[in-house]
Amino acid sequence: MTTDPRITVGVDGSAGSTAAVTWAAKLASRRHLQLKIVHGLQVAGLYYGGGMTGIGAATLFEAVQKDGERAIADARALATSIDKDLVLTTELPNDPPVPVLIEESRHARLLVVGRTGTGGFADMLLGGTAASVAGHAHCPVAVVRGRQRSTAVPETGPVVVGVDGSPNSEQAIAVAFEEASLRGTPLIAVHAWTDVTYEDAFGSARILTQPESLEEGEERLLGQRLAGWQEKYPDVEVRRKLVRDRPRHVLLEESKAAQLVVVGSRGRGGFTGMLLGSTSQALVQHADCPVLVVRPEPEA
C-alpha cells in the first residue's frame, strides 16, 4: 500500500456530504495536502439484472450519472471557494460507494465521509456507508458530524481520545496527540475502566461488578499509555479522565464539547469482521462532533 499526500472525501450532494467536503477542504488547506473528491454511482442492477432493459435503463443511467456529475461539480466549487490554490482531483466510477471508498483508502492519508447521505450513498442515511468504510478502510476514516444532529460542524474545543490499553487504542492515542498538537488544543484522554453494569428494576441504580481497588490499577494503566506521548508532544495539554462507565456513554458525552473524537476501530481488518466495535459504532452514528476512526496497522 502506498499513501499519497492527500485526503479523499466521498460525496453525494447531501447536506452531510457538503459538511464533509467543507471539513476536508479546510483540513487539506491547513495541512498542505491534496484533496480528491469521489462519488460512487451505484448503477448495479439498472440493467438486465435489475429488470430494466433498453431505453429505460439507459435513461435511468443517464439521470444517475448526471446527479453524480452535479455532486462532483458542486463539491469541487465548494472546495475551491475555501482555498483556490487547493490541488483537486475528482473521480466518478460506475461502482457502489463502499468498495470504491475502501479501495481509495489504500492510497489516501485520510478518508472523509459525511454523517448522512442520499442517492449513491443511500445507506449512509442509517450510518451504513460510514460504518462499513470505517470498519474496513486501510487508513484513518473521519465521519463528519455536527452538534445536535445538525450540519454545523464544530471547529473549537478539545480533541478527545478513547484509551483502553489495546494496540489499536495505542494507534488512536498517537493520532490524537498529533491532531491536538496541529490544532493547538488540549487533549482529553478518556479511560472507562469497566463497562459491566446492572440497573435495578426502576433503572435508577447502577451496581458495579468491579471492586473499588481496581481503580488505582486503571489509573496507572492510563498514565503508562500517555507517558511517552506526552514527552513527544510537550506542547499538548493533557487532561486525564478516568470513569467507571461504558466507554461509549462517556465519549458521546465528551463529544458535545469537543471538535474531534479519536477512537480505534477494534476491527479485525479485511471483510472478516464487518461491524465496528460497539463504541466506535455508537460514535459514528450519534456523536456531536467529527469522529476519527483509526484502523489497525496491517500485519506484516
DOVEX-600586 format. One record per residue: residue number from 1; x, y, z of N, C-alpha, C in turn. Coordinates in Angstrom, 2 decimals. Layout:
BEGIN
R   i  n_east n_north    n_up ca_east ca_north   ca_up  c_east c_north    c_up
R NUM       X       Y       Z       X        Y       Z       X       Y       Z
...
% end
This chain:
BEGIN
R   i  n_east n_north    n_up ca_east ca_north   ca_up  c_east c_north    c_up
R   1    0.85   -1.20    0.00    0.00     0.00    0.00    0.88    1.24    0.00
R   2    0.56    2.18   -0.91    1.27     3.46   -0.94    0.32    4.55   -0.48
R   3    0.83    5.44    0.34    0.00     6.52    0.86    0.41    7.83    0.22
R   4   -0.50    8.44   -0.53   -0.22     9.73   -1.16   -0.52   10.85   -0.18
R   5    0.06   12.03   -0.42   -0.21    13.17    0.47   -1.56   13.79    0.15
R   6   -2.62   13.02    0.35   -3.94    13.54    0.00   -5.00   13.07    0.97
R   7   -6.07   13.84    1.00   -7.29    13.47    1.71   -8.33   13.14    0.64
R   8   -9.05   12.06    0.84  -10.12    11.68   -0.09  -11.46   11.83    0.61
R   9  -12.41   12.47   -0.05  -13.74    12.68    0.53  -14.79   12.09   -0.40
R  10  -15.72   11.32    0.19  -16.83    10.76   -0.56  -18.00   11.74   -0.54
R  11  -18.59   12.00   -1.73  -19.67    12.98   -1.82  -20.91   12.38   -2.47
R  12  -22.07   13.00   -2.21  -23.33    12.55   -2.81  -24.31   13.70   -3.01
R  13  -23.91   14.92   -2.67  -24.79    16.06   -2.85  -25.69   16.39   -1.68
R  14  -25.67   15.59   -0.63  -26.50    15.84    0.55  -25.87   16.91    1.44
R  15  -26.65   17.35    2.44  -26.13    18.33    3.40  -24.96   17.75    4.19
R  16  -25.06   16.48    4.55  -23.96    15.85    5.26  -22.71   15.77    4.41
R  17  -22.88   15.52    3.12  -21.77    15.48    2.19  -21.12   16.86    2.05
R  18  -21.93   17.90    2.01  -21.41    19.26    1.93  -20.55   19.59    3.15
R  19  -21.02   19.19    4.33  -20.24    19.41    5.55  -18.93   18.65    5.49
R  20  -18.95   17.44    4.94  -17.74    16.63    4.84  -16.73   17.29    3.90
R  21  -17.20   17.82    2.77  -16.30    18.49    1.82  -15.69   19.73    2.45
R  22  -16.51   20.51    3.14  -16.01    21.72    3.81  -14.92   21.36    4.82
R  23  -15.20   20.37    5.65  -14.25    19.94    6.68  -12.96   19.42    6.05
R  24  -13.10   18.59    5.01  -11.94    18.00    4.36  -11.10   19.05    3.63
R  25  -11.77   20.00    2.97  -11.05    21.04    2.24  -10.28   21.95    3.19
R  26  -10.88   22.31    4.29  -10.18    23.14    5.27   -8.97   22.41    5.84
R  27   -9.14   21.12    6.11   -8.03    20.34    6.65   -6.91   20.21    5.62
R  28   -7.28   19.91    4.39   -6.27    19.78    3.33   -5.51   21.09    3.13
R  29   -6.23   22.21    3.20   -5.60    23.52    3.04   -4.60   23.79    4.16
R  30   -5.03   23.54    5.40   -4.15    23.80    6.56   -2.93   22.88    6.57
R  31   -3.11   21.64    6.11   -2.03    20.65    6.17   -1.23   20.57    4.86
R  32   -1.58   21.40    3.89   -0.90    21.43    2.59   -0.95   20.05    1.92
R  33   -2.15   19.48    1.88   -2.38    18.18    1.26   -3.29   18.35    0.04
R  34   -3.24   17.38   -0.85   -4.15    17.36   -1.99   -5.51   16.86   -1.52
R  35   -6.55   17.16   -2.30   -7.90    16.70   -1.99   -8.47   15.98   -3.20
R  36   -8.95   14.77   -2.98   -9.61    14.01   -4.04  -11.08   13.85   -3.68
R  37  -11.96   14.18   -4.62  -13.40    14.09   -4.43  -13.94   12.91   -5.23
R  38  -14.66   12.01   -4.55  -15.12    10.78   -5.19  -16.61   10.59   -4.98
R  39  -17.28   10.16   -6.06  -18.71     9.81   -5.97  -18.93    8.46   -6.64
R  40  -19.50    7.49   -5.90  -19.81     6.18   -6.46  -21.21    6.21   -7.04
R  41  -21.36    5.81   -8.30  -22.65     5.95   -8.99  -23.71    4.95   -8.54
R  42  -23.30    3.79   -8.04  -24.27     2.78   -7.60  -25.24    2.43   -8.75
R  43  -24.67    1.97   -9.88  -25.51     1.66  -11.04  -25.83    0.17  -11.17
R  44  -25.29   -0.66  -10.26  -25.58    -2.09  -10.34  -27.08   -2.33  -10.28
R  45  -27.57   -3.18  -11.15  -28.99    -3.53  -11.13  -29.85   -2.66  -12.03
R  46  -29.27   -1.65  -12.68  -30.08    -0.81  -13.56  -30.40   -1.51  -14.87
R  47  -29.58   -2.51  -15.20  -29.76    -3.17  -16.49  -30.49   -4.49  -16.33
R  48  -30.06   -5.50  -17.04  -30.81    -6.74  -17.11  -31.08   -7.36  -15.76
R  49  -30.07   -7.37  -14.89  -30.25    -7.99  -13.58  -31.26   -7.26  -12.73
R  50  -31.50   -5.97  -13.02  -32.45    -5.19  -12.23  -33.83   -5.13  -12.85
R  51  -34.04   -5.88  -13.93  -35.37    -5.92  -14.52  -35.63   -4.80  -15.49
R  52  -34.60   -4.02  -15.85  -34.79    -2.93  -16.80  -33.90   -3.16  -17.99
R  53  -34.41   -2.88  -19.17  -33.63    -3.08  -20.39  -33.81   -1.89  -21.31
R  54  -32.95   -1.82  -22.31  -33.11    -0.87  -23.39  -33.11    0.57  -22.96
R  55  -34.07    1.32  -23.55  -34.09     2.77  -23.36  -34.34    3.15  -21.91
R  56  -35.20    2.38  -21.21  -35.49     2.72  -19.82  -34.26    2.70  -18.95
R  57  -33.45    1.64  -19.08  -32.22     1.54  -18.29  -31.23    2.61  -18.67
R  58  -31.11    2.87  -19.96  -30.17     3.88  -20.44  -30.55    5.26  -19.92
R  59  -31.85    5.55  -19.93  -32.32     6.84  -19.43  -32.05    6.99  -17.94
R  60  -32.31    5.92  -17.20  -32.07     5.97  -15.76  -30.58    6.12  -15.46
R  61  -29.75    5.39  -16.21  -28.30     5.51  -16.02  -27.84    6.94  -16.27
R  62  -28.38    7.55  -17.33  -28.00     8.92  -17.66  -28.38    9.88  -16.54
R  63  -29.57    9.66  -15.95  -30.01    10.52  -14.85  -29.11   10.35  -13.63
R  64  -28.76    9.09  -13.32  -27.87     8.82  -12.18  -26.50    9.44  -12.42
R  65  -26.01    9.33  -13.63  -24.70     9.89  -13.95  -24.71   11.41  -13.84
R  66  -25.79   12.03  -14.32  -25.89    13.49  -14.23  -25.93   13.95  -12.77
R  67  -26.64   13.20  -11.93  -26.66    13.51  -10.50  -25.26   13.43   -9.90
R  68  -24.53   12.40  -10.31  -23.16    12.23   -9.82  -22.25   13.35  -10.29
R  69  -22.40   13.73  -11.55  -21.58    14.82  -12.09  -21.89   16.13  -11.37
R  70  -23.17   16.32  -11.06  -23.57    17.54  -10.34  -22.98   17.55   -8.93
R  71  -23.02   16.40   -8.27  -22.45    16.31   -6.91  -20.96   16.60   -6.93
R  72  -20.26   16.06   -7.92  -18.82    16.30   -8.05  -18.55   17.78   -8.32
R  73  -19.31   18.38   -9.25  -19.10    19.78   -9.61  -19.36   20.71   -8.42
R  74  -20.44   20.43   -7.69  -20.75    21.26   -6.52  -19.67   21.14   -5.46
R  75  -19.17   19.91   -5.24  -18.13    19.71   -4.24  -16.83   20.40   -4.65
R  76  -16.50   20.32   -5.94  -15.30    20.99   -6.43  -15.41   22.51   -6.23
R  77  -16.57   23.07   -6.56  -16.76    24.52   -6.40  -16.65   24.94   -4.94
R  78  -17.21   24.12   -4.06  -17.14    24.42   -2.63  -15.70   24.37   -2.13
R  79  -14.98   23.33   -2.51  -13.58    23.19   -2.06  -12.72   24.35   -2.59
R  80  -12.96   24.73   -3.84  -12.20    25.83   -4.44  -12.51   27.16   -3.75
R  81  -13.76   27.33   -3.31  -14.12    28.56   -2.61  -13.42   28.67   -1.26
R  82  -13.05   27.53   -0.69  -12.34    27.51    0.59  -10.86   27.80    0.39
R  83  -10.29   27.26   -0.68   -8.88    27.51   -1.00   -8.71   27.36   -2.50
R  84   -8.55   28.48   -3.21   -8.45    28.44   -4.67   -7.17   27.76   -5.14
R  85   -6.18   27.63   -4.25   -4.91    27.01   -4.62   -4.86   25.52   -4.26
R  86   -5.96   25.00   -3.75   -6.00    23.59   -3.36   -5.83   22.71   -4.60
R  87   -4.96   21.71   -4.49   -4.78    20.75   -5.58   -5.91   19.74   -5.53
R  88   -6.80   19.76   -6.55   -8.01    18.94   -6.53   -8.02   17.93   -7.67
R  89   -8.50   16.72   -7.37   -8.80    15.73   -8.39  -10.18   15.16   -8.08
R  90  -10.84   14.60   -9.09  -12.16    14.02   -8.90  -12.25   12.68   -9.61
R  91  -13.19   11.86   -9.17  -13.42    10.56   -9.82  -14.89   10.18   -9.68
R  92  -15.46    9.62  -10.74  -16.86     9.24  -10.77  -16.98    7.80  -11.31
R  93  -16.61    6.81  -10.53  -16.64     5.42  -11.01  -18.05    4.85  -11.04
R  94  -18.28    3.88  -11.93  -19.58     3.21  -12.02  -19.65    2.02  -11.07
R  95  -19.36    2.26   -9.81  -19.31     1.20   -8.82  -19.97    1.67   -7.53
R  96  -20.41    0.73   -6.68  -21.02     1.11   -5.40  -20.05    1.89   -4.52
R  97  -20.56    2.79   -3.68  -19.70     3.67   -2.90  -18.78    2.98   -1.90
R  98  -19.26    1.95   -1.21  -18.43     1.34   -0.16  -17.14    0.74   -0.72
R  99  -17.21   -0.17   -1.71  -15.94    -0.71   -2.23  -15.07    0.35   -2.89
R 100  -15.70    1.37   -3.51  -14.92     2.45   -4.11  -14.10    3.17   -3.05
R 101  -14.75    3.53   -1.94  -14.06     4.28   -0.89  -13.01    3.42   -0.19
R 102  -13.30    2.15    0.00  -12.31     1.27    0.63  -11.08    1.15   -0.24
R 103  -11.28    1.05   -1.54  -10.13     1.00   -2.45   -9.36    2.32   -2.41
R 104  -10.09    3.42   -2.37   -9.44     4.73   -2.28   -8.59    4.84   -1.02
R 105   -9.03    4.20    0.05   -8.32     4.31    1.33   -6.94    3.66    1.28
R 106   -6.68    2.84    0.28   -5.35     2.23    0.14   -4.28    3.27   -0.20
R 107   -4.71    4.37   -0.73   -3.76     5.36   -1.24   -3.87    6.73   -0.56
R 108   -4.83    6.89    0.34   -5.05     8.19    0.98   -4.44    8.23    2.38
R 109   -4.16    9.43    2.82   -3.73     9.62    4.21   -4.92    9.62    5.15
R 110   -6.06   10.12    4.64   -7.28    10.18    5.43   -8.47   10.08    4.48
R 111   -9.49    9.33    4.91  -10.73     9.21    4.15  -11.83    9.92    4.94
R 112  -12.62   10.76    4.26  -13.65    11.57    4.93  -15.01   11.25    4.33
R 113  -16.01   11.02    5.18  -17.39    10.82    4.73  -18.31   11.64    5.61
R 114  -19.52   11.89    5.11  -20.50    12.65    5.87  -21.35   11.75    6.74
R 115  -22.16   12.36    7.58  -22.97    11.61    8.54  -24.25   11.06    7.93
R 116  -24.77   11.68    6.87  -25.97    11.18    6.22  -25.77   11.25    4.73
R 117  -26.66   10.62    3.99  -26.49    10.67    2.55  -27.75   10.32    1.81
R 118  -27.74   10.60    0.50  -28.84    10.24   -0.38  -28.22    9.77   -1.68
R 119  -29.05    9.33   -2.62  -28.53     8.95   -3.93  -27.58    7.78   -3.82
R 120  -26.38    7.93   -4.44  -25.41     6.85   -4.49  -24.96    6.39   -3.13
R 121  -25.08    7.24   -2.13  -24.65     6.89   -0.78  -25.87    6.70    0.12
R 122  -26.90    6.07   -0.40  -28.17     5.97    0.32  -28.03    5.31    1.67
R 123  -27.19    4.29    1.76  -27.08     3.57    3.02  -26.52    4.43    4.14
R 124  -25.87    5.54    3.78  -25.27     6.38    4.81  -26.34    7.02    5.68
R 125  -27.58    7.07    5.18  -28.67     7.64    5.96  -28.83    6.91    7.28
R 126  -28.49    5.63    7.31  -28.56     4.84    8.54  -27.17    4.58    9.11
R 127  -26.19    5.30    8.61  -24.84     5.08    9.09  -24.16    3.91    8.43
R 128  -24.82    3.29    7.43  -24.28     2.08    6.81  -22.98    2.30    6.08
R 129  -22.93    3.31    5.20  -21.72     3.56    4.45  -20.59    4.00    5.37
R 130  -20.87    4.93    6.27  -19.84     5.41    7.18  -19.28    4.28    8.03
R 131  -20.17    3.45    8.59  -19.73     2.35    9.45  -18.96    1.30    8.66
R 132  -19.44    0.97    7.47  -18.77    -0.03    6.65  -17.38    0.42    6.24
R 133  -17.28    1.67    5.81  -15.99     2.21    5.39  -15.03    2.29    6.59
R 134  -15.53    2.78    7.73  -14.68     2.90    8.92  -14.23    1.53    9.40
R 135  -15.05    0.50    9.15  -14.70    -0.83    9.60  -13.72   -1.56    8.71
R 136  -13.52   -1.08    7.48  -12.70    -1.83    6.53  -11.62   -1.02    5.83
R 137  -11.58    0.28    6.06  -10.62     1.12    5.35   -9.19    0.79    5.74
R 138   -8.28    1.17    4.86   -6.86     0.92    5.09   -6.14    2.15    5.63
R 139   -6.88    3.20    5.92   -6.33     4.41    6.52   -7.35    4.94    7.51
R 140   -7.00    5.93    8.33   -7.99     6.52    9.24   -9.18    7.09    8.48
R 141  -10.36    7.01    9.10  -11.60     7.49    8.48  -12.23    8.54    9.39
R 142  -12.52    9.70    8.83  -13.22    10.76    9.58  -14.68   10.78    9.15
R 143  -15.58   10.63   10.11  -17.01    10.76    9.86  -17.42   12.14   10.40
R 144  -17.79   13.03    9.50  -18.03    14.42    9.87  -19.46   14.57   10.37
R 145  -19.56   14.94   11.63  -20.84    15.11   12.29  -20.89   16.50   12.94
R 146  -22.12   17.01   13.17  -22.28    18.32   13.79  -23.00   18.23   15.11
R 147  -23.14   19.36   15.75  -23.81    19.44   17.04  -25.31   19.18   16.91
R 148  -25.84   18.41   17.85  -27.28    18.21   17.93  -27.89   17.80   16.59
R 149  -27.24   16.84   15.95  -27.74    16.29   14.68  -27.84   17.32   13.56
R 150  -27.12   18.41   13.67  -27.12    19.41   12.62  -25.89   19.25   11.76
R 151  -25.79   20.06   10.71  -24.59    20.03    9.86  -23.59   21.10   10.27
R 152  -23.85   21.80   11.39  -22.91    22.80   11.89  -21.77   22.09   12.60
R 153  -20.66   21.94   11.93  -19.54    21.16   12.46  -18.66   22.04   13.35
R 154  -18.41   21.65   14.58  -17.61    22.48   15.49  -16.15   22.57   15.07
R 155  -15.56   23.75   15.27  -14.15    23.96   14.94  -13.35   24.37   16.18
R 156  -14.00   24.39   17.33  -13.31    24.70   18.58  -13.59   23.59   19.58
R 157  -12.82   23.61   20.67  -12.96    22.58   21.68  -11.78   21.63   21.66
R 158  -11.68   20.76   22.65  -10.55    19.84   22.73  -10.66   18.67   21.76
R 159   -9.56   17.96   21.61   -9.57    16.65   20.97   -9.75   15.62   22.08
R 160  -10.60   14.64   21.85  -10.86    13.60   22.84  -10.41   12.27   22.28
R 161   -9.75   11.45   23.08   -9.33    10.12   22.62   -9.77    9.07   23.63
R 162  -10.27    7.95   23.13  -10.63     6.82   23.97   -9.44    5.90   24.16
R 163   -9.14    5.57   25.41   -7.98     4.74   25.75   -8.46    3.46   26.43
R 164   -8.10    2.31   25.88   -8.49     1.05   26.53   -7.34    0.07   26.70
R 165   -6.14    0.46   26.30   -4.98    -0.40   26.50   -4.69   -1.36   25.37
R 166   -5.53   -1.42   24.35   -5.32    -2.32   23.22   -4.31   -1.71   22.24
R 167   -3.70   -2.54   21.36   -2.80    -2.00   20.33   -3.48   -0.97   19.44
R 168   -4.74   -1.21   19.07   -5.46    -0.26   18.25   -5.67    1.05   18.98
R 169   -5.89    0.97   20.30   -6.04     2.17   21.11   -4.72    2.96   21.13
R 170   -3.61    2.26   21.15   -2.30     2.93   21.13   -2.14    3.74   19.84
R 171   -2.59    3.19   18.72   -2.54     3.91   17.45   -3.45    5.14   17.50
R 172   -4.60    4.99   18.14   -5.52     6.13   18.28   -4.89    7.24   19.12
R 173   -4.18    6.86   20.17   -3.51     7.85   21.02   -2.49    8.63   20.21
R 174   -1.72    7.94   19.38   -0.71     8.60   18.55   -1.35    9.62   17.62
R 175   -2.45    9.23   16.97   -3.15    10.14   16.07   -3.75   11.31   16.83
R 176   -4.31   11.04   18.00   -4.95    12.09   18.79   -3.95   13.14   19.25
R 177   -2.77   12.72   19.68   -1.75    13.68   20.10   -1.33   14.56   18.92
R 178   -1.16   13.94   17.75   -0.78    14.71   16.57   -1.86   15.72   16.21
R 179   -3.12   15.29   16.26   -4.22    16.20   15.94   -4.31   17.35   16.94
R 180   -4.16   17.04   18.22   -4.22    18.09   19.23   -3.09   19.10   19.05
R 181   -1.89   18.59   18.72   -0.74    19.45   18.51   -0.95   20.36   17.30
R 182   -1.40   19.78   16.20   -1.60    20.57   14.98   -2.73   21.58   15.13
R 183   -3.72   21.24   15.94   -4.86    22.14   16.14   -4.63   23.14   17.27
R 184   -3.57   22.93   18.06   -3.28    23.83   19.17   -4.34   23.80   20.25
R 185   -4.82   22.61   20.57   -5.92    22.47   21.53   -5.59   21.38   22.54
R 186   -6.19   21.41   23.73   -5.94    20.36   24.73   -6.44   18.99   24.26
R 187   -5.87   17.96   24.87   -6.28    16.59   24.60   -6.90   16.00   25.87
R 188   -8.10   15.48   25.75   -8.74    14.79   26.86   -8.64   13.28   26.61
R 189   -7.92   12.59   27.47   -7.73    11.14   27.35   -8.72   10.45   28.28
R 190   -9.66    9.71   27.70  -10.74     9.09   28.45  -10.50    7.59   28.56
R 191  -10.52    7.10   29.80  -10.43     5.65   30.03  -11.59    5.22   30.91
R 192  -12.52    4.48   30.31  -13.64     3.92   31.08  -13.20    2.54   31.54
R 193  -12.95    2.39   32.83  -12.25     1.19   33.30  -13.14    0.00   33.60
R 194  -14.44    0.16   33.45  -15.31    -1.01   33.45  -16.53   -0.68   32.63
R 195  -17.00   -1.66   31.84  -18.22    -1.43   31.07  -19.28   -2.46   31.43
R 196  -19.18   -3.03   32.63  -20.17    -4.00   33.08  -21.01   -3.37   34.16
R 197  -22.28   -3.12   33.87  -23.16    -2.51   34.86  -24.50   -3.22   34.85
R 198  -25.19   -3.08   35.97  -26.55    -3.57   36.07  -27.41   -2.46   36.64
R 199  -28.67   -2.42   36.25  -29.58    -1.42   36.80  -30.69   -2.12   37.56
R 200  -31.19   -1.44   38.57  -32.27    -2.04   39.34  -33.58   -1.99   38.55
R 201  -34.65   -2.48   39.13  -35.92    -2.59   38.41  -36.46   -1.25   37.96
R 202  -36.05   -0.17   38.64  -36.55     1.16   38.30  -35.59    1.91   37.37
R 203  -34.45    1.26   37.03  -33.49     1.90   36.15  -32.78    3.07   36.77
R 204  -32.75    3.15   38.10  -32.18     4.33   38.74  -30.88    4.06   39.47
R 205  -30.51    2.80   39.63  -29.28     2.49   40.35  -28.36    1.67   39.47
R 206  -27.08    1.87   39.62  -26.10     1.16   38.83  -25.14    0.44   39.79
R 207  -25.05   -0.86   39.66  -24.22    -1.66   40.56  -22.99   -2.11   39.80
R 208  -21.83   -1.69   40.20  -20.59    -2.03   39.51  -20.05   -3.36   40.00
R 209  -19.69   -4.21   39.05  -19.22    -5.54   39.42  -17.74   -5.55   39.77
R 210  -16.99   -4.49   39.40  -15.57    -4.43   39.69  -15.34   -3.83   41.07
R 211  -14.45   -4.38   41.88  -14.17    -3.80   43.19  -13.47   -2.45   43.08
R 212  -13.67   -1.62   44.09  -13.12    -0.26   44.09  -11.60   -0.26   43.98
R 213  -10.96   -1.32   44.45   -9.50    -1.36   44.45   -8.90   -1.38   43.05
R 214   -9.70   -1.74   42.03   -9.19    -1.80   40.67   -8.93   -0.41   40.09
R 215   -9.54    0.59   40.66   -9.41     1.93   40.10   -7.96    2.42   40.08
R 216   -7.21    2.10   41.13   -5.81     2.53   41.18   -5.01    1.92   40.04
R 217   -5.25    0.64   39.75   -4.55     0.00   38.65   -4.93    0.58   37.30
R 218   -6.20    0.92   37.14   -6.66     1.52   35.89   -6.08    2.91   35.69
R 219   -5.95    3.65   36.77   -5.33     4.97   36.69   -3.86    4.85   36.28
R 220   -3.20    3.82   36.82   -1.80     3.60   36.46   -1.68    3.22   34.97
R 221   -2.61    2.40   34.49   -2.60     1.99   33.08   -2.74    3.21   32.17
R 222   -3.65    4.11   32.52   -3.85     5.31   31.71   -2.59    6.15   31.68
R 223   -1.94    6.31   32.83   -0.71     7.08   32.89    0.39    6.47   32.04
R 224    0.49    5.16   32.07    1.52     4.48   31.28    1.28    4.65   29.79
R 225    0.03    4.59   29.38   -0.29     4.72   27.95    0.00    6.12   27.42
R 226   -0.05    7.12   28.31    0.13     8.50   27.86    1.56    9.01   28.02
R 227    2.34    8.37   28.87    3.65     8.90   29.26    4.55    9.24   28.08
R 228    4.81    8.29   27.22    5.72     8.52   26.10    5.23    9.59   25.15
R 229    3.92    9.63   24.94    3.36    10.60   24.01    3.40   12.00   24.58
R 230    3.26   12.15   25.89    3.36    13.47   26.49    4.77   14.04   26.34
R 231    5.75   13.15   26.36    7.14    13.60   26.16    7.36   14.00   24.70
R 232    6.74   13.29   23.78    6.91    13.59   22.35    6.19   14.86   21.96
R 233    5.06   15.15   22.62    4.28    16.35   22.32    4.14   17.20   23.57
R 234    5.23   17.85   24.00    5.17    18.66   25.23    4.27   19.88   25.10
R 235    3.92   20.25   23.87    3.05    21.41   23.66    1.58   21.10   23.92
R 236    1.25   19.82   24.03   -0.15    19.43   24.18   -0.52   19.32   25.67
R 237   -1.50   20.10   26.07   -2.03    20.00   27.43   -2.93   18.76   27.51
R 238   -2.61   17.85   28.42   -3.35    16.60   28.53   -4.21   16.60   29.79
R 239   -5.47   16.29   29.61   -6.38    16.14   30.74   -6.84   14.69   30.78
R 240   -6.60   14.05   31.90   -6.98    12.65   32.04   -8.38   12.52   32.64
R 241   -9.14   11.57   32.13  -10.47    11.34   32.64  -10.67    9.84   32.83
R 242  -10.72    9.42   34.08  -10.92     8.03   34.44  -12.34    7.87   34.96
R 243  -13.12    7.05   34.27  -14.55     6.97   34.58  -14.99    5.52   34.67
R 244  -15.82    5.23   35.67  -16.41     3.89   35.78  -17.76    3.91   35.06
R 245  -17.71    3.61   33.78  -18.92     3.65   32.97  -18.61    2.98   31.64
R 246  -19.63    2.82   30.82  -19.41     2.29   29.49  -18.66    3.32   28.65
R 247  -17.65    2.90   27.89  -16.87     3.87   27.10  -17.72    4.72   26.17
R 248  -18.71    4.11   25.51  -19.49     4.90   24.56  -20.30    5.99   25.24
R 249  -20.77    5.74   26.49  -21.51     6.76   27.21  -20.63    7.99   27.46
R 250  -19.43    7.73   27.93  -18.52     8.83   28.28  -18.08    9.59   27.05
R 251  -17.70    8.87   25.99  -17.20     9.52   24.78  -18.30   10.30   24.06
R 252  -19.51    9.78   24.06  -20.61    10.53   23.47  -20.87   11.83   24.24
R 253  -20.77   11.77   25.55  -20.94    12.97   26.36  -19.82   13.97   26.10
R 254  -18.59   13.49   26.00  -17.45    14.37   25.74  -17.55   15.00   24.34
R 255  -18.17   14.31   23.41  -18.27    14.82   22.04  -19.10   16.10   21.96
R 256  -19.91   16.37   22.97  -20.78    17.54   22.96  -19.98   18.85   23.04
R 257  -18.76   18.78   23.56  -17.94    19.99   23.68  -16.63   19.89   22.90
R 258  -16.40   18.76   22.22  -15.14    18.53   21.52  -15.22   18.98   20.07
R 259  -14.05   19.16   19.44  -14.03    19.40   18.00  -13.68   18.13   17.24
R 260  -13.20   17.10   17.97  -12.85    15.83   17.32  -12.73   14.76   18.40
R 261  -13.29   13.57   18.11  -13.11    12.40   18.96  -12.35   11.35   18.16
R 262  -11.31   10.80   18.76  -10.47     9.79   18.10  -10.62    8.46   18.82
R 263  -10.92    7.42   18.07  -11.05     6.08   18.65  -10.44    5.05   17.72
R 264  -10.09    3.89   18.28   -9.69     2.76   17.47  -10.92    2.02   17.00
R 265  -10.82    1.36   15.86  -11.99     0.67   15.31  -12.28   -0.64   16.04
R 266  -11.25   -1.25   16.62  -11.35    -2.57   17.24  -11.75   -3.64   16.24
R 267  -11.65   -3.32   14.94  -11.97    -4.29   13.90  -10.80   -5.21   13.64
R 268  -11.06   -6.29   12.85  -10.03    -7.27   12.56   -9.46   -7.12   11.16
R 269   -9.95   -6.14   10.40   -9.42    -5.92    9.06  -10.10   -6.80    8.04
R 270   -9.87   -6.49    6.74  -10.47    -7.28    5.68  -11.98   -7.26    5.78
R 271  -12.59   -8.36    5.36  -14.04    -8.46    5.45  -14.45   -9.57    6.40
R 272  -13.57   -9.93    7.32  -13.89   -10.98    8.28  -14.69  -10.44    9.45
R 273  -14.54   -9.14    9.74  -15.29    -8.56   10.84  -16.02   -7.32   10.35
R 274  -17.25   -7.49    9.86  -17.93    -6.41    9.18  -18.20   -5.21   10.08
R 275  -18.58   -5.46   11.32  -19.02    -4.36   12.17  -17.87   -3.74   12.95
R 276  -17.99   -2.45   13.21  -17.09    -1.79   14.14  -17.39   -2.29   15.55
R 277  -16.46   -2.01   16.47  -16.77    -2.25   17.86  -17.94   -1.38   18.28
R 278  -18.60   -1.75   19.37  -19.82    -1.04   19.78  -19.56    0.44   20.09
R 279  -18.38    0.74   20.67  -18.08     2.14   20.99  -17.91    2.96   19.72
R 280  -17.10    2.48   18.78  -16.89     3.20   17.52  -18.19    3.34   16.75
R 281  -18.98    2.28   16.74  -20.26     2.29   16.03  -21.18    3.37   16.60
R 282  -21.26    3.45   17.92  -22.12     4.45   18.57  -21.67    5.86   18.23
R 283  -20.37    6.09   18.21  -19.85     7.43   17.92  -20.10    7.81   16.46
R 284  -19.88    6.88   15.55  -20.12     7.15   14.13  -21.56    7.56   13.90
R 285  -22.49    7.00   14.65  -23.90     7.26   14.44  -24.48    8.38   15.29
R 286  -23.84    8.70   16.44  -24.51     9.61   17.38  -23.65   10.74   17.94
R 287  -22.37   10.81   17.64  -21.51    11.83   18.22  -21.93   13.23   17.79
R 288  -21.57   14.24   18.59  -21.89    15.63   18.30  -20.70   16.39   17.72
R 289  -19.74   15.68   17.16  -18.60    16.29   16.50  -18.00   15.25   15.55
R 290  -17.07   15.65   14.69  -16.43    14.66   13.83  -15.74   13.56   14.64
R 291  -15.79   12.35   14.08  -15.18    11.19   14.72  -14.10   10.65   13.80
R 292  -12.91   10.46   14.33  -11.80     9.91   13.57  -11.55    8.49   14.04
R 293  -11.84    7.52   13.16  -11.68     6.10   13.49  -10.35    5.62   12.92
R 294   -9.50    5.13   13.82   -8.16     4.68   13.41   -8.19    3.17   13.24
R 295   -7.79    2.73   12.07   -7.78     1.30   11.76   -6.49    0.66   12.26
R 296   -6.51   -0.66   12.55   -5.28    -1.36   12.97   -4.23   -1.32   11.87
R 297   -2.98   -1.29   12.26   -1.90    -1.38   11.28   -1.96   -2.73   10.58
R 298   -1.70   -2.78    9.25   -1.73    -4.06    8.56   -0.64   -4.98    9.07
R 299   -0.96   -6.27    9.13    0.01    -7.26    9.59    1.10   -7.44    8.55
R 300    2.33   -7.63    9.05    3.46    -7.79    8.14    3.38   -9.13    7.44
% end
